[in-house]
Amino acid sequence: MQARGRLIGLGVGPGDPELITVKALRLLRESPVVAYFVAKGKKGNAFGIIEAHLQAAQTLMPLVYPVTTEALPAPMSYEQIISDFYDTASLDVAAHLDAGRDVAVICEGDPFFYGSYMYLHDRLAERYEAEVVPGVCSMLGGASVLGAPLVYRNQSLSVLSGVLSADELKRKLVDADAAVIMKLGRNLPKVRQVLIDTGLAERALYVERATMSNQKIVPLAEVDPMSSPYFSLIIVPGERWQG
Ligand SMILES: C[S@@+](CC[C@H](N)C(=O)[O-])C[C@H]1O[C@@H](n2cnc3c(N)ncnc32)[C@H](O)[C@@H]1O
């Protein structure tokens, strides 16, 4: 009987092509099928990071998101549409696995840190051999280019989604020693106001496309909300410990 292929969640780092791990590169080169999530009409960040390493014999499998925003007019439900999409994507990936082909699903940053790979993993890892290769996640890439040590000694770090309501963000931020706020884009004005209201704005650092060739570091107060991209984050570093 034909051995089944392996599902591989491959973290490729936050953008700088040199931040991919040796292991991820090896498995990428060995995988007959390379799958990647991508918005319609886009190349995709993860794909851009590894493109130069692909070989002609590899099968590319773009998994194109049917929607790009969670705010959809009724009766459309983002949750239903995206769940159906992951079901279908899992079936497509499983067809390759059943035929004995390994499938590397490349993920920007780390696969298990807000990565879409997780939704394939949840659907397939009980039935197929799965391996996850961790990657340098965006908040660590961000901290390094901002020159911002994240947490000292016994401080705790809160990782928050900018999609949360202002009240929820405030509640979680007041107790945080240090924080990272992801998924900014259109959420930036709300997040910035919350940081002002909680007295954290002075400590907050903002970066767009950290470690990518088009990286931009701008003082938070000067960020134009109309042009703040989805690939941006804010870091509120822990208070420096004078060790
Ligand atoms: C769906 S999550 C993916 C996170 C990714 N798996 C990781 O390990 O960092 C997308 C969010 O990650 C953040 N992000 C990802 N890459 C980034 C980068 N190079 N610079 C700044 N933020 C980034 C942004 O906040 C973006 O909204």
The ligand as a Tripos MOL2 file, in Angstrom:
@<TRIPOS>MOLECULE
LIG
   27    29     1     0     0
SMALL
NO_CHARGES

@<TRIPOS>ATOM
      1 C1         -2.2990   36.2210   10.8740 C.3       1 LIG1
      2 S1         -1.0700   36.9550   11.8830 S.3       1 LIG1
      3 C2          0.3110   35.9890   11.4360 C.3       1 LIG1
      4 C3          1.3790   35.9650   12.4980 C.3       1 LIG1
      5 C4          2.5730   35.1270   12.1070 C.3       1 LIG1
      6 N1          2.2080   33.7290   11.9980 N.3       1 LIG1
      7 C5          3.7160   35.2800   13.0890 C.2       1 LIG1
      8 O1          4.2760   34.2720   13.5200 O.co2     1 LIG1
      9 O2          4.0640   36.3900   13.4040 O.co2     1 LIG1
     10 C6         -0.8130   38.4370   11.0220 C.3       1 LIG1
     11 C7         -0.3560   39.5530   11.9360 C.3       1 LIG1
     12 O3          0.9910   39.3420   12.2680 O.3       1 LIG1
     13 C8          1.6660   40.5830   12.3470 C.3       1 LIG1
     14 N2          2.8090   40.5170   11.4200 N.ar      1 LIG1
     15 C9          3.1540   39.4630   10.6840 C.ar      1 LIG1
     16 N3          4.3160   39.7100   10.0570 N.ar      1 LIG1
     17 C10         4.7060   40.9530   10.4080 C.ar      1 LIG1
     18 C11         5.8320   41.7450   10.1150 C.ar      1 LIG1
     19 N4          6.8110   41.2970    9.3260 N.pl3     1 LIG1
     20 N5          5.8990   42.9750   10.6750 N.ar      1 LIG1
     21 C12         4.9240   43.4190   11.5020 C.ar      1 LIG1
     22 N6          3.8400   42.6960   11.8110 N.ar      1 LIG1
     23 C13         3.7290   41.4770   11.2780 C.ar      1 LIG1
     24 C14         0.6980   41.6840   12.0090 C.3       1 LIG1
     25 O4          0.2200   42.2340   13.2130 O.3       1 LIG1
     26 C15        -0.3840   40.9210   11.2800 C.3       1 LIG1
     27 O5         -1.6160   41.5560   11.4260 O.3       1 LIG1
@<TRIPOS>BOND
     1     1     2 1
     2     2     3 1
     3     2    10 1
     4     3     4 1
     5     4     5 1
     6     5     6 1
     7     5     7 1
     8     7     8 2
     9     7     9 1
    10    10    11 1
    11    11    12 1
    12    11    26 1
    13    12    13 1
    14    13    14 1
    15    13    24 1
    16    14    15 ar
    17    14    23 ar
    18    15    16 ar
    19    16    17 ar
    20    17    18 ar
    21    17    23 ar
    22    18    19 1
    23    18    20 ar
    24    20    21 ar
    25    21    22 ar
    26    22    23 ar
    27    24    25 1
    28    24    26 1
    29    26    27 1
@<TRIPOS>SUBSTRUCTURE
     1 LIG1         1 GROUP 0 **** ****
